[in-house]
Each structure stands twice: as C-alpha cells, then as structure tokens.
C-alpha cells in the first residue's frame, strides 16, 4: 500500500509564483514553537504507564525559559507515570484554531521531566502560577508536585505542508514572536482598509503579478502571510519587511514601507 498522499484526482492544484518572491523570511521552527508554547497554558501530556502503554492527559503548564512547568497530582495516573518514568511529551495547539483543525498550528515538545530543587523550584512554582492562577488553590497540597519538562525534541506543524523540527538548543535560544499574539486588529485593519496595498505587495513582492485579490492572514516580526487569488487559483505567499521588527507598534511603519516599495516597483515596470 502506498504511504504517500496519493493522486488528488480532480482536486485543484495550487498555483505557483511566476516571479521571484522578494523576501520570504519567516520565523524558524524554533521561534514558531516558542510562540505557540507562550500563547496558551493547556496541552496534552503523553506519559508512560507502569506497563509501558502510552497515556494521554489534559494538563495545564507554565513556562520557565521556554521549558514547560507542570503541576500534577500523584492521585492522577499521569502523576504516577512521571514519577515512574521521566520520558514524556506534550502537544500544544495554538489557540486561534481555523475552521479546518488540521490547517491549524501545533507543536510537540518531547524530553524528560525533572523535579526542580532550590532556587529553580521557586522559579518554576512562580512560572506555573503566573500562567495558571487557579493553581494557587492546590499547588501546595501534599499530593501535588511541580515538574519541568527538559525539552530534547521539538516538532512544529503550521498546517498542511508546513512543518519542521528544531533542536533543544535552537528552541532554548529562541524567543516568542512579539507581533503574532497582538496582530489581530492590525490584520483586520489591513484587510478592511488597505486591500489595494496588499494586492500590490502580492504582485510586486510576493511572486504573483497575476494576482487579482490579496488578503493578510498573519503578521509576525519578519513579514506578512498573504492569501492570493489569481486566475489560476488560490495560493499563499510571503512578503517580508525590509528589516525584522521587535514590537507591535513597529508594524504600521513596516507595512507602509512594503506598500510604498510595491507601488514603486509596479509603477516602474
């Protein structure tokens, strides 16, 4: 039996760019993973039961330097599992889930759990409470323990056909994107009030000179993800800023520069 996706039959193909994409810079898999991990406080924990079978549980977590901090009870099977076998992973789904769940963003962080001691134990406790305020009602019960998942493997999936892995070192060295969690209003404004500018970006910088419509689906510190409509079908493309930005209040200037540059290129062509 074939292990690939097989022949899509009459399904529409995705039109490819017909011109160079000027700047396709985007966050690395490690940066994407740090952004997803920082965007929520719930996950699915996979631990190993005493007989070796996998056990999946809904959990909450905080982050200490990107490492998930769990607070679990020995009364729960996953609490006993972690005490018996430190190997574990957590799956985290980005909170902005699209209509098609498999088109959404998610990550898996795998490694081993350890109970922190000393100053790290205090920092881990504080990190969990900062992310999960309700934990103040049970974190100090005698059956609860705080664990840190020491991340060794990272897998990021950004939807269909977009996925990559990162090392533990790359993950630890990265930081969450400062724009993604705050960009919803700016994206709405771009789509409602600046559709001609987005179309110019897709035509001049995004590799789709035949685009007839364009809308922004995401903004991050490196650029914009655009949905492009062409006579050949619908595609996605990337339009990178002149330079990465470090805060949401820099997004307007970055997009104005993209619009100015796109108009200039179209006028001179």
TIRO-374723 format. One line per 4 residues: number of its first residue (from 1); for each residue x, y, z negated of N, C-alpha, C, O. Coordinates in pm, whole numbers, padded with zeros to 5 digits. Atoms other than C-alpha are relative to their C-alpha. Last residue first. Layout:
N
NUM> X,Y,Z,X,Y,Z,X,Y,Z,X,Y,Z | ...
//
This chain:
269
269> -00007,00119,-00086,00761,04808,01453,-00077,00021,00130,-00082,-00069,00213 | -00120,-00002,-00084,00838,05139,01286,00007,-00116,00096,00095,-00120,00183 | 00001,-00119,-00085,00486,05193,01150,00118,00002,00096,00108,00053,00207 | 00103,00017,-00102,00469,04839,01019,-00003,00118,00096,-00025,00100,00216
265> -00042,00104,-00094,00802,04867,00839,-00102,-00018,00112,-00065,-00038,00227 | -00111,-00049,-00082,00709,05200,00682,00045,-00102,00103,00074,-00066,00217 | 00053,-00094,-00098,00373,05069,00566,00109,00052,00092,00089,00063,00213 | 00077,00075,-00100,00540,04771,00402,-00056,00092,00107,-00046,00062,00226
261> -00094,00068,-00089,00802,04984,00226,-00073,-00076,00111,-00029,-00077,00226 | -00071,-00100,-00081,00541,05218,00083,00092,-00066,00101,00096,-00029,00218 | 00094,-00055,-00096,00319,04931,-00031,00068,00101,00091,00045,00101,00212 | 00030,00102,-00100,00608,04747,-00196,-00092,00054,00109,-00070,00029,00227
257> -00118,00011,-00085,00722,05067,-00369,-00021,-00106,00108,00020,-00086,00222 | 00000,-00119,-00086,00369,05126,-00500,00119,-00006,00096,00105,00028,00213 | 00094,00026,-00108,00369,04766,-00626,-00012,00119,00094,-00032,00102,00214 | -00052,00107,-00085,00688,04818,-00828,-00093,-00027,00118,-00046,-00050,00229
253> -00107,-00055,-00083,00573,05155,-00963,00053,-00105,00096,00085,-00074,00211 | 00056,-00094,-00096,00245,05002,-01083,00109,00054,00093,00091,00055,00215 | 00062,00069,-00114,00413,04700,-01240,-00052,00099,00104,-00037,00074,00224 | -00083,-00020,-00118,00653,04894,-01463,-00065,-00058,00126,-00013,-00041,00236
249> 00012,-00139,-00043,00394,04934,-01740,00092,00034,00117,00087,00146,00168 | 00120,-00020,-00080,00364,04554,-01754,-00011,00144,00048,-00066,00169,00155 | 00118,-00033,00080,00723,04521,-01873,-00118,00028,00091,-00100,00064,00208 | -00010,00054,00136,01063,04391,-01760,-00121,00027,-00087,-00125,-00015,-00202
245> 00046,-00095,00100,01057,04432,-01384,-00005,-00067,-00136,-00009,-00190,-00145 | 00089,00053,00104,01258,04242,-01123,-00038,00110,-00100,00038,00205,-00121 | -00075,00048,00116,01402,04457,-00843,-00097,-00061,-00099,-00212,-00016,-00107 | -00138,-00038,-00030,01279,04545,-00492,00094,-00047,-00110,00206,-00091,-00082
241> -00032,-00141,00021,00965,04352,-00577,00145,00026,00043,00223,-00066,00065 | -00082,-00036,00115,00897,04010,-00425,00026,00148,-00008,00037,00216,00095 | -00054,-00133,-00029,00607,03928,-00192,00076,00045,-00125,00014,00079,-00226 | -00067,-00066,00111,00518,03558,-00187,00056,00133,00047,00116,00142,00154
237> -00135,-00046,-00024,00275,03378,00038,00049,00080,-00120,-00025,00108,-00214 | -00054,-00079,00110,-00039,03171,00022,00141,00042,00035,00215,-00032,00100 | -00131,00038,00052,-00232,03046,00324,00032,00083,-00125,-00040,00177,-00158 | -00033,-00068,00125,-00580,03047,00477,00133,-00054,-00053,00159,-00174,-00049
233> 00043,00060,00126,-00648,02956,00840,00047,00082,-00119,00094,00195,-00105 | -00044,00139,00004,-00501,03013,01186,-00044,-00072,-00127,-00023,-00192,-00141 | 00080,00077,-00096,-00697,03335,01247,00035,-00149,00000,-00041,-00231,00050 | -00046,-00021,-00137,-00528,03454,00926,-00096,-00071,00095,-00177,-00153,00051
229> 00092,00054,-00100,-00641,03495,00565,00053,00037,00138,00081,00154,00165 | 00001,-00064,-00131,-00365,03544,00306,-00099,-00072,00091,-00099,-00195,00100 | 00084,00090,-00083,-00374,03476,-00065,-00023,00071,00132,-00071,00184,00134 | 00110,-00046,-00082,-00088,03671,-00219,-00071,-00115,00068,-00009,-00211,00115
225> 00050,00111,-00080,00142,03585,-00509,-00122,00050,00075,-00218,00097,00014 | 00141,00030,-00011,00312,03904,-00627,-00022,-00128,00079,00049,-00154,00176 | 00077,-00037,-00117,00665,03981,-00746,-00146,-00043,-00009,-00197,-00072,-00117 | -00075,00001,-00125,00955,03911,-00981,-00081,00046,00122,-00023,00093,00220
221> -00108,-00098,00005,00816,04002,-01324,00081,00008,00130,00157,00103,00149 | -00096,00033,00103,00486,03831,-01255,00116,00098,00008,00107,00197,00081 | -00115,-00090,00007,00169,03917,-01063,00089,-00046,-00114,00041,-00075,-00223 | -00082,-00003,00121,-00088,03662,-00959,00108,00105,00015,00159,00129,00124
217> 00043,00105,00093,-00372,03604,-00711,00079,00003,-00130,00029,-00042,-00233 | -00102,00038,00098,-00343,03921,-00505,-00057,-00102,-00096,-00164,-00082,-00153 | 00037,-00033,00138,-00562,03950,-00197,00108,-00052,-00093,00181,-00145,-00060 | -00094,00045,00102,-00491,03960,00174,-00052,00043,-00137,-00106,00152,-00152
213> 00038,-00033,00137,-00707,03986,00484,00111,-00048,-00094,00183,-00143,-00064 | 00114,-00091,-00012,-00647,03987,00861,-00054,00042,-00136,-00126,00142,-00147 | 00097,-00001,00110,-00300,03832,00856,-00110,00102,00027,-00085,00211,00078 | 00136,00019,-00053,-00133,03796,01199,-00106,00000,-00110,-00221,-00032,-00082
209> 00042,-00118,-00076,00195,03950,01077,-00139,-00013,00059,-00200,00088,00097 | 00125,00026,-00071,00214,03672,00816,-00046,00126,00075,-00141,00191,00033 | -00017,00097,-00108,00571,03648,00684,-00124,-00029,00080,-00124,-00122,00160 | 00038,00135,00037,00507,03808,00347,00009,-00103,00109,-00019,-00221,00085
205> -00097,00062,00091,00696,04134,00394,-00027,-00148,-00026,00065,-00222,-00062 | -00136,-00049,-00018,00533,04319,00684,00104,-00077,-00080,00217,-00095,-00035 | -00041,-00009,-00139,00200,04141,00732,00149,00033,00015,00219,-00026,00097 | 00003,00134,-00059,00140,04026,00375,00054,00003,00142,00127,-00087,00182
201> -00107,00078,00061,00251,04362,00236,00008,-00139,00063,00116,-00188,00096 | -00127,-00047,-00058,00030,04550,00483,00118,-00078,-00057,00212,-00110,00016 | -00007,00054,-00135,-00266,04337,00376,00130,00042,00068,00193,-00039,00136 | -00033,00142,00011,-00196,04416,00012,00011,-00065,00137,00098,-00149,00160
197> -00142,00009,00035,-00187,04788,00095,00043,-00145,-00013,00153,-00181,00029 | -00084,-00029,-00118,-00519,04764,00281,00149,-00009,-00030,00227,-00055,00054 | -00002,00112,-00094,-00676,04582,-00021,00082,00032,00126,00156,-00055,00171 | -00118,-00010,-00086,-00578,04859,-00261,00013,-00118,00096,00124,-00165,00123
193> -00027,-00135,-00050,-00890,04946,-00462,00116,00010,00099,00134,00115,00162 | 00118,-00085,-00020,-01066,04624,-00559,00031,00129,00075,-00049,00175,00157 | 00095,00063,-00092,-00783,04374,-00508,-00120,00090,00030,-00170,00091,00142 | -00060,00015,-00131,-00513,04592,-00662,-00101,-00054,00101,-00111,-00004,00213
189> -00010,-00133,-00061,-00739,04694,-00951,00061,-00007,00140,00012,00059,00231 | 00137,-00040,-00039,-00829,04331,-01027,00002,00136,00070,-00066,00156,00171 | 00034,00081,-00116,-00460,04241,-01025,-00139,00036,00051,-00160,00050,00172 | -00074,-00055,-00113,-00382,04530,-01261,-00031,-00077,00128,-00043,-00016,00234
185> 00064,-00126,-00040,-00657,04421,-01499,00068,00061,00122,00002,00113,00211 | 00133,00023,-00057,-00533,04061,-01506,-00065,00129,00048,-00121,00133,00158 | 00017,-00054,-00134,-00162,04148,-01547,-00142,-00008,00055,-00164,00038,00167 | 00062,-00133,00011,-00109,04118,-01920,-00045,00055,00134,-00089,00170,00141
181> 00116,00002,00091,-00025,03746,-01959,-00076,00132,-00007,-00185,00137,-00064 | 00110,00094,-00028,00185,03741,-01639,-00116,00011,-00097,-00230,00023,-00052 | 00107,-00060,-00081,00396,04053,-01698,-00122,-00090,00010,-00235,-00043,-00001 | 00067,-00109,00072,00642,03973,-01979,-00119,00058,00073,-00194,00137,00016
177> 00016,-00113,-00091,00735,03628,-01839,-00076,00111,-00071,-00182,00085,-00129 | 00131,-00011,-00067,00830,03403,-02128,-00005,00123,00089,00056,00226,00060 | 00097,-00070,00084,01205,03375,-02196,-00133,00002,00073,-00136,-00010,00195 | 00099,-00084,-00066,01469,03140,-02060,-00090,00068,-00102,-00090,00035,-00221
173> -00060,-00128,-00039,01786,03009,-02228,-00100,00095,00063,-00070,00214,00077 | -00036,-00076,00119,01601,02733,-02413,00052,00139,00036,00025,00236,-00035 | 00122,-00039,00070,01434,02607,-02096,00033,00089,-00119,-00030,00193,-00139 | 00066,-00104,-00079,01758,02608,-01898,-00125,00051,-00069,-00152,00172,-00070
169> -00082,-00121,00010,01937,02417,-02175,-00062,00116,00078,-00064,00229,00031 | 00022,-00059,00132,01658,02162,-02205,00076,00131,-00015,00027,00226,-00074 | -00073,00063,00110,01683,02101,-01834,-00037,00068,-00132,-00094,00177,-00134 | -00103,-00085,00059,01416,02207,-01590,00069,-00077,-00111,00010,-00165,-00173
165> -00049,00037,00132,01185,02019,-01355,00104,00100,-00046,00162,00173,00034 | -00145,00007,00013,00980,02138,-01059,00033,-00040,-00144,-00052,-00033,-00233 | -00045,00067,00122,00629,02156,-00924,00151,-00004,-00002,00216,-00001,00103 | -00092,-00090,00070,00424,02338,-00660,00039,-00065,-00133,-00042,-00070,-00225
161> -00123,-00020,-00074,00257,02110,-00404,00101,00091,-00066,00205,00120,-00007 | -00031,00092,-00110,-00090,02146,-00553,00130,00038,00069,00146,00151,00116 | 00110,00027,-00090,-00085,02345,-00875,00045,-00094,00109,00152,-00154,00100 | 00072,-00125,-00024,00195,02510,-01070,-00120,-00016,00090,-00167,00082,00148
157> 00083,00018,-00118,00336,02194,-01227,-00083,00127,00016,-00158,00165,-00074 | 00100,-00103,-00028,00626,02234,-01470,-00073,-00035,00128,-00012,-00073,00227 | 00063,00014,-00132,00827,01947,-01617,-00109,00106,00012,-00197,00117,-00073 | 00106,-00095,-00031,01072,01993,-01902,-00052,-00027,00140,00026,-00044,00234
153> 00044,00004,-00139,01299,01738,-02069,-00117,00094,00019,-00201,00108,-00069 | -00108,00058,-00081,01503,01749,-02389,-00034,-00004,00148,00057,-00005,00232 | 00030,00024,-00141,01287,01970,-02612,00124,-00050,00073,00231,00010,00066 | -00124,-00039,-00067,01352,01933,-02983,-00013,-00038,00147,-00003,-00155,00183
149> -00030,00084,-00116,00992,01912,-03106,00126,00055,00066,00122,00163,00125 | -00042,-00071,-00121,00995,02075,-03448,00027,-00102,00109,00099,-00199,00089 | -00098,00063,-00087,00792,01914,-03726,00036,00095,00113,-00048,00171,00160 | -00036,-00082,-00115,00598,02056,-04020,00113,-00069,00076,00213,-00110,00018
145> -00143,-00024,-00020,00440,01808,-04259,00018,00085,00125,-00060,00077,00220 | -00038,-00067,-00124,00091,01771,-04402,00150,00024,00004,00213,00051,-00099 | -00003,00097,-00110,-00002,01506,-04663,00039,00064,00134,00056,-00007,00233 | -00110,00096,00013,00099,01726,-04957,00007,-00099,00116,00114,-00152,00144
141> 00049,00124,00058,-00121,02016,-04853,00110,-00106,00005,00194,-00105,00095 | -00072,00035,00123,00085,02327,-04780,-00057,-00122,-00071,-00008,-00158,-00179 | -00140,00027,-00029,-00021,02364,-04416,00078,-00044,-00123,00177,-00117,-00111 | -00038,00139,00020,-00390,02322,-04502,00150,-00027,00011,00194,-00136,-00023
137> 00089,00071,00090,-00568,02658,-04533,00044,-00143,-00028,-00008,-00207,-00120 | -00029,-00040,00138,-00282,02860,-04390,-00086,-00076,-00101,-00052,-00084,-00219 | -00083,00100,00067,-00323,02656,-04070,00033,00038,-00143,00078,-00048,-00220 | 00084,00088,00080,-00610,02887,-03971,00080,-00106,-00074,00030,-00166,-00169
133> 00029,-00056,00133,-00353,03144,-03862,-00084,-00091,-00088,-00068,-00090,-00210 | 00121,00069,00045,-00231,02918,-03577,-00035,00052,-00140,-00007,-00017,-00238 | 00076,00046,-00116,00035,03104,-03375,-00136,-00058,-00038,-00231,-00050,00039 | 00021,-00115,-00089,00177,03311,-03660,-00086,-00039,00119,-00168,00040,00165
129> 00106,-00083,00056,00124,03020,-03900,-00029,00121,00089,-00144,00164,00100 | 00127,00071,-00017,00330,02788,-03680,-00116,00085,-00051,-00220,00091,00014 | 00034,00003,-00142,00612,03039,-03649,-00133,-00071,00023,-00214,-00027,00105 | 00049,-00132,-00037,00614,03106,-04024,-00043,00004,00147,-00142,00068,00181
125> 00130,-00019,00066,00644,02736,-04102,-00061,00133,00042,-00179,00139,00075 | 00095,00084,-00073,00923,02701,-03845,-00140,00015,-00059,-00238,00026,00015 | 00027,-00065,-00128,01113,02996,-03993,-00103,-00079,00079,-00190,-00020,00144 | 00079,-00120,00027,01083,02854,-04344,-00037,00069,00130,-00151,00114,00146
121> 00131,00045,00043,01199,02511,-04226,-00091,00119,-00028,-00209,00117,00007 | 00076,00034,-00119,01485,02673,-04033,-00140,-00048,-00037,-00235,-00023,00037 | 00050,-00122,-00063,01603,02842,-04350,-00082,-00031,00124,-00179,00038,00154 | -00062,-00128,00035,01636,02511,-04529,-00066,00118,00068,-00189,00126,00077
117> -00036,-00018,00141,01519,02197,-04352,00055,00141,-00018,00097,00207,00077 | -00103,-00100,00028,01341,02119,-04026,00024,00012,-00149,-00062,-00021,-00230 | 00050,-00087,00106,01152,01791,-03982,00110,00100,-00035,00217,00059,-00080 | -00078,-00001,00124,01262,01653,-03648,-00072,00088,-00102,-00136,00186,-00066
113> 00041,-00089,00108,01072,01557,-03335,00094,-00016,-00120,00148,-00124,-00147 | 00012,00069,00130,01229,01411,-03023,-00039,00102,-00106,-00001,00219,-00098 | -00122,00003,00080,01202,01519,-02661,-00019,-00083,-00124,-00086,-00187,-00121 | -00030,00130,00061,00944,01590,-02395,00130,00008,-00078,00222,00081,-00041
109> -00126,-00016,00073,00778,01914,-02284,00024,-00130,-00077,-00058,-00170,-00159 | -00027,00104,00099,00510,01870,-02020,00137,00026,-00058,00235,00043,00014 | -00137,00044,00024,00373,02169,-01835,00000,-00120,-00092,-00095,-00144,-00166 | -00019,00076,00123,00050,02290,-01679,00145,-00042,-00011,00219,-00042,00087
105> -00138,00013,00044,-00071,02533,-01414,00006,-00077,-00132,-00075,-00054,-00222 | -00049,-00082,00110,-00404,02498,-01240,00144,-00031,-00037,00206,-00123,00017 | -00068,-00114,-00060,-00490,02358,-00896,00060,00092,-00107,00126,00191,-00075 | -00131,00046,-00048,-00568,02022,-01058,00076,00110,00074,00194,00092,00106
101> -00099,00015,00108,-00842,02190,-01262,00138,-00041,00050,00239,00000,-00008 | -00057,00132,-00023,-01029,02309,-00948,00109,-00022,-00104,00216,00038,-00091 | 00115,00088,-00017,-01238,02603,-01071,00043,-00144,00025,-00022,-00238,-00022 | 00085,-00028,-00117,-00920,02767,-01197,-00116,-00099,00009,-00126,-00192,-00071
97> 00029,00117,-00084,-00787,02735,-01556,-00088,00038,00119,-00194,00098,00099 | 00078,-00056,-00111,-00651,03058,-01701,-00030,-00108,00102,00015,-00102,00216 | 00139,-00030,00034,-00547,02896,-02033,-00085,00053,00114,-00208,00045,00106 | 00014,-00145,00003,-00233,02726,-01902,-00146,00037,-00020,-00233,-00029,00037
93> 00070,-00053,-00117,-00243,02356,-01987,-00013,00150,-00015,-00057,00198,-00119 | 00064,-00129,00025,00013,02214,-02228,-00060,00049,00130,00006,00051,00233 | 00049,-00054,-00127,00124,01850,-02239,-00081,00125,-00032,-00171,00123,-00115 | 00127,-00072,00003,00331,01749,-02541,-00031,00053,00139,00058,00099,00211
89> 00011,-00105,-00100,00599,01484,-02565,-00133,00070,-00021,-00227,00015,-00079 | 00132,-00058,-00021,00723,01248,-02832,00005,00097,00117,00112,00140,00160 | 00020,-00030,-00141,01009,01029,-02948,-00143,00049,00024,-00239,-00014,-00019 | -00004,-00144,-00029,01055,01059,-03324,-00022,00036,00146,-00035,00154,00178
85> -00077,-00006,-00125,00933,00706,-03403,00002,00146,00046,-00104,00200,00077 | -00058,00130,-00031,00795,00610,-03746,00088,00000,00124,00180,-00081,00134 | -00086,00043,00109,00730,00954,-03892,00070,-00131,00032,00180,-00157,-00018 | -00120,-00083,-00003,00601,01075,-03559,00097,-00040,-00111,00219,-00037,-00092
81> -00084,00036,-00114,00358,00782,-03543,00130,00079,00002,00237,00021,00022 | -00072,00122,00035,00227,00841,-03893,00093,-00043,00113,00203,-00093,00090 | -00093,-00035,00107,00136,01196,-03802,00083,-00119,-00044,00204,-00107,-00067 | -00119,-00061,-00061,-00010,01080,-03472,00100,00046,-00104,00220,00050,-00077
77> -00088,00100,-00059,-00237,00839,-03656,00124,00064,00060,00234,00008,00049 | 00027,00016,-00143,-00379,01116,-03873,00098,-00100,00059,00213,-00108,00015 | 00129,00066,-00010,-00372,01077,-04252,-00040,-00022,00146,-00124,-00106,00176 | -00023,00145,-00001,00000,01151,-04239,-00130,-00077,00005,-00131,-00196,00034
73> 00028,00073,00124,-00103,01504,-04146,00032,-00148,00014,00014,-00206,00121 | 00086,00117,-00011,00044,01720,-03873,-00011,-00071,-00135,00076,-00059,-00221 | 00036,00023,00140,00192,02068,-03837,-00102,-00112,-00001,-00217,-00092,00040 | 00124,00071,00028,00375,02104,-03508,-00022,-00008,-00151,00073,-00009,-00229
69> 00005,00030,00143,00639,02358,-03406,-00137,-00058,-00030,-00239,00009,-00014 | 00130,00012,00065,00710,02364,-03034,00012,-00042,-00146,00089,-00131,-00181 | 00023,00140,00042,01062,02478,-02940,-00135,-00010,-00071,-00160,00065,-00165 | 00050,00083,-00110,01068,02806,-02745,-00029,-00143,-00036,-00094,-00214,00041
65> -00100,-00004,-00109,01288,02986,-02997,-00041,-00093,00114,00044,-00160,00174 | -00120,-00053,00063,01040,02876,-03265,00112,-00008,00103,00163,-00116,00132 | -00128,00009,-00070,00698,02827,-03107,00110,00065,-00082,00093,00176,-00133 | -00063,-00129,-00014,00365,02747,-03269,00131,-00019,00073,00165,-00131,00112
61> -00145,-00017,00015,00151,02440,-03226,00034,00148,-00002,-00043,00233,00044 | -00037,-00141,-00010,-00201,02299,-03235,00151,00011,-00020,00215,-00079,-00075 | -00074,-00064,00108,-00285,01937,-03162,00006,00151,00022,-00024,00201,00130 | 00010,-00145,-00010,-00516,01713,-02958,00069,00062,-00120,00045,00021,-00234
57> 00076,-00072,00101,-00392,01356,-02968,-00004,00149,00033,00092,00204,00088 | 00017,-00142,-00036,-00263,01096,-02723,-00092,00068,-00100,-00197,00014,-00136 | 00116,-00054,00069,-00128,00761,-02848,-00007,00150,00029,00086,00224,-00002 | 00009,-00147,00003,00112,00548,-02647,-00130,00045,-00065,-00233,-00022,-00055
53> 00095,-00055,-00096,00150,00179,-02745,-00005,00152,-00010,00012,00206,-00120 | -00062,-00048,-00122,00468,00070,-02916,-00094,00058,00103,-00050,00105,00208 | -00014,00113,-00092,00311,-00146,-03188,00055,00042,00136,00062,-00040,00228 | -00091,00099,00058,00378,00121,-03450,00021,-00118,00092,00129,-00177,00094
49> 00053,00073,00115,00217,00386,-03233,00098,-00108,-00045,00195,-00138,00024 | -00006,00145,-00014,00419,00611,-03005,-00048,-00067,-00128,00004,-00042,-00237 | -00091,00064,00095,00334,00979,-02967,-00008,-00150,00017,-00092,-00200,00092 | -00016,00143,-00026,00182,01186,-02689,00105,-00054,-00096,00221,-00015,-00091
45> -00121,00066,00047,00061,01525,-02811,-00004,-00147,00038,-00104,-00216,00016 | 00022,00143,00023,-00200,01715,-02613,00134,-00062,-00035,00229,-00054,00042 | -00066,00092,-00092,-00170,02091,-02650,-00049,-00142,-00027,-00121,-00167,-00123 | 00055,00135,00005,-00310,02398,-02822,00066,-00086,00108,00107,-00036,00213
41> -00048,00065,00122,-00146,02731,-02912,-00057,-00141,-00015,-00054,-00197,-00124 | 00107,00065,00075,-00170,02923,-02584,00059,-00061,-00127,00179,-00047,-00153 | 00131,-00052,-00035,00024,03153,-02352,-00114,-00058,-00083,-00225,-00006,-00079 | 00030,-00117,00082,00370,03104,-02504,-00143,00050,00017,-00188,00136,-00058
37> -00006,00038,00141,00406,02749,-02371,-00040,00116,-00091,-00100,00094,-00195 | 00117,00082,00032,00287,02860,-02027,-00002,-00034,-00149,-00106,-00026,-00214 | 00119,-00086,-00008,00543,03140,-02010,-00126,-00076,-00037,-00210,-00026,-00111 | 00002,-00085,00119,00827,02919,-02135,-00124,00089,-00002,-00181,00116,-00107
33> 00034,00083,00115,00738,02663,-01869,-00005,00082,-00128,-00096,00064,-00209 | 00142,00033,-00008,00732,02922,-01591,-00043,-00081,-00123,-00149,-00056,-00180 | 00074,-00121,00037,01070,03052,-01704,-00151,-00024,00004,-00224,00021,-00084 | -00020,-00022,00144,01215,02701,-01700,-00076,00123,-00047,-00138,00122,-00153
29> 00084,00096,00072,01063,02628,-01358,00012,00019,-00151,-00087,00006,-00223 | -00049,00138,-00004,01225,02944,-01228,-00097,-00091,-00074,-00187,-00044,-00144 | -00056,00059,00122,01023,03262,-01181,00048,-00143,00022,-00008,-00218,00103 | 00105,00033,00094,00978,03391,-00825,00063,-00060,-00125,00181,-00096,-00123
25> -00042,00022,00138,01190,03550,-00555,-00119,-00026,-00090,-00221,00043,-00082 | 00087,00101,00060,01041,03509,-00206,00035,-00029,-00146,-00003,-00133,-00199 | -00055,00029,00133,01187,03832,-00071,-00095,-00094,-00071,-00199,-00052,-00121 | -00108,-00092,00036,01145,03930,00293,00067,-00036,-00131,00189,-00032,-00142
21> 00048,-00054,00127,00947,03627,00410,00114,00082,-00059,00223,00030,-00084 | -00072,00023,00126,01065,03585,00769,-00074,00061,-00121,-00132,00169,-00112 | -00108,-00098,00012,00801,03583,01045,00070,-00026,-00133,00013,-00092,-00220 | -00055,-00015,-00135,00551,03323,01168,00110,00106,00004,00165,00135,00111
17> -00041,-00135,-00040,00468,03201,00819,00055,00000,00142,00121,-00095,00185 | -00132,-00037,00049,00300,02857,00808,00033,00143,00042,-00025,00194,00138 | -00084,-00070,-00098,-00071,02796,00848,00131,00045,-00062,00133,00097,-00173 | -00034,-00132,00051,-00205,02539,00601,00089,00070,00101,00195,00017,00136
13> -00141,-00015,00036,-00371,02244,00772,00025,00142,-00046,-00052,00233,-00015 | -00074,-00110,-00062,-00747,02193,00761,00145,00004,-00046,00174,-00020,-00163 | -00017,-00109,00095,-00870,01844,00666,00082,00111,00063,00176,00084,00138 | 00044,-00126,-00059,-00966,01638,00972,00014,00117,-00098,-00035,00226,-00069
9> 00108,00008,-00097,-00766,01332,00869,-00031,00136,00059,00057,00201,00116 | 00117,-00076,00047,-00559,01404,00560,-00115,-00001,00099,-00219,00058,00071 | 00047,-00089,-00105,-00326,01115,00654,-00122,00077,-00049,-00221,00016,-00089 | 00067,00054,-00117,-00169,00960,00347,-00045,00108,00097,-00020,00227,00075
5> 00138,-00047,-00003,-00099,01112,00007,-00076,-00051,00122,-00199,-00048,00124 | 00011,-00144,-00024,00212,00896,-00031,-00147,00038,00008,-00236,-00046,-00008 | -00002,-00076,00124,00237,00560,-00206,-00003,00151,00023,00004,00228,-00072 | -00078,-00123,-00007,00133,00346,00089,-00011,00077,-00130,-00117,00082,-00193
1> 00084,-00119,00000,00000,00000,00000,00088,00125,00000,00187,00130,-00074
//
